[in-house]
Amino acid sequence: MSYAHTEVAQIAAISSNRCIGKDNALPWHISADLQHFKKMTTKDSDGAIKGIVIMGRKTFESMGSKPLPNRVSFIISTQMDYAEQKGLVGKTNAYVTHNLDDALTQAASLAHGAHLDTIWVIGGERVFKEAMMYTDRIELTHVDTEIADGEAFYPELPSEFEAAEESEQMHDEKSALDFKFVTYKVKAAE
């Protein structure tokens, strides 16, 4: 299902009730998860671009409205002047598109030129849901907690996805939360 010969992967940390955000921020701080995210979305390469991420406007703003280091960010916003508002015009590490299709098309073209085989969809809720039909792989950090007053949730996984790999259960001392990393891939046809 890849987009122009480039794998589309989603990455998120979700609670047991699928919460991914609260007050436009992650509901927890687990440094091993943040390191996992960085490792997954940044590839060692000789090129200037080490990763490509696609996100919605709120996700971008939750990260301080700054593009991620060593990665090119595609930000989806329906606001026509969003690039001007955020000072992104003329930047080579951040582009504003107005829909997911444009973001995927431009990201795939850039990925091809930079010899990157994966485009990362990093949120939020609506972007995850819209991108699901193009997604080849999903990397979820399952955080063993329930977030009662969450505002953003990860969509239910379509039935064609199955767990392909999972890490040991880990424990984060600072947050006192248990978590594990799980890779989901589309089931092979029988």
N, C-alpha and C positions, 0 to 999 in steps of 0.2 A: 504493500500500500504506500510505499515511499513516494516522496514528492520529488520528481525529476531526479531519480537515482540517488537521492540523499535521504538518509534515515531521519525521520521525525521522531524525537523522543520527548516525553514529558518527565519533569522531575518536581517532586513536591514532598513535603512532610505533612502527614495527616494524623489527626487524633483518632481514637477508636470510633468516634461518631463523625468522622470524615472532615472535621474542622481544619481549615488551612489558614484562617485569619480572624483577627479580632482587633478592633480599633485600627484598622489598616496596618497591622503588623503581625509578625508570627506570634502565636500564642505562647511560645516558650523560647528559651535560648539554650540550644544544645550545641556546644562548639564542635563536637564530632560530626554533627549533621551539616553544619556550615562548611566544614572542611571537605566533607563528602560532596556537597553541592559544587564547591569550587573545583575539586578534582575531576568530577564528572563533566562539568561544562567548560573546562579549560584543557586543551590538549597540548602536549609538548610538540611544537612544530617549529620549523625554521622561519615560517612566515610571521608577519607582524600580527596576524589575526590568529588567536589561539582558541576561539570559540564563538558561536553565534547563538544568541538568545532572543526569544520572542516573548513579549509580555504586554499586558494591558497597562493603561495609564495609571491606575491606582497602585499596581505592583511597582511600577517605576517610581512613583511618588513615595511609596513605603520604603524605598531604598535611598531616600534623600534626593530624588530626581537627578541622580548621577549615573552615567553608564558604568557597567561593571568593568574593572580593570582587565586588560588583555582580551576582552570580548567585544564583539559588535552587538549592540542592542537594537532590536526593532521594537518600537513602542506603538501599540495600536490605540488610537484616540479618534473619536468622532469630531473633536474640536479641530476645525480647519486651520486655526492659527496656533496649534499647540507647540509646534517646533519653534516658532518665534517666541511664544511665551516663555519657554524653558531654555532659550538660548542655544538651541540645537541646530540651527541652520548652518550649513557648511561644515558640520562635524563629520568625521569619517568613522567615528565609533558609535554613533547613535542616529537612527533614522526613524521618523514618524510616518506610519502608514495609517490609512483610515479603515482598513478591514484586514481580516486574517489572510485572505487570499493574496493580497498584495504583499503582506509581510512574508508569507511562505515563498512566493515567487521570487522576491528580491533576495531573501535569505538563501534560497537554493542556488541562485545564480552566484552569489558571493561565496557560498560554501564550495561550489565547484571550482571557482577561480583560486580559492585559498587552500584547495586540497583537503577540506574538512568533510568527513562523511556523515556528520550528525548536526542537525539543527535542534536546539533545545527550546521547548515551550515551558516557561517557568511561572505562568499564572497571569491573572488570577482565575477565579471560578469560571467566568464566562469564556475566557480564552481556552482554558482546559477543555471545557465542554465542546466548544466549536471545533477545536483541533483534533478531537478524539477520532474522527473519521479518517484523518491523515496519519494517525500515530502508529508507529511500528513497535515501539518499546516504551515502557513506563517504569521509572525508578521512583519507588515510594519509600519514604522513611515512615514506618509505622510507630507512632509514639503512643505508649500505653497510658493514655489519660483520656478523660472525657471533658470536653470544653462546653460548658452549659450555655454560655452566652456568646458563642462564636457568631461571626457575621458572614464568613465566606467558607464554602465547603467544596471538597473535591468531588467530582461526579462519580456515580457508581461505575465500576469497571464494566465495559461491555463483555458479554459472555465469551467472546472469542479470545480474550486475554487470560493467560494462566501464569501462575508463579513459576519462573524458570530457575531462579537462584534466590537464596536468602541467607543473610548473615546470622551469626549467633545473636541472641538477645544481649544487648549491651545496657549499661547503666551510666547515666550522667550524674556525677556527684553534685554539681552546682544546683541543677534543677530537681534532683532526686527522681528523675523520670527514667523508665526503661524504654528502649527503642530497638528497632532492627531495620536493616535495609533489605528491600525486596525488589527484584527485577521481574517485571511481567512482560511476556512476549505473546504475540498472536500464536494460537495453537497451530501446530502443523496439520495440514489437511490429512484426513484418514483415508 
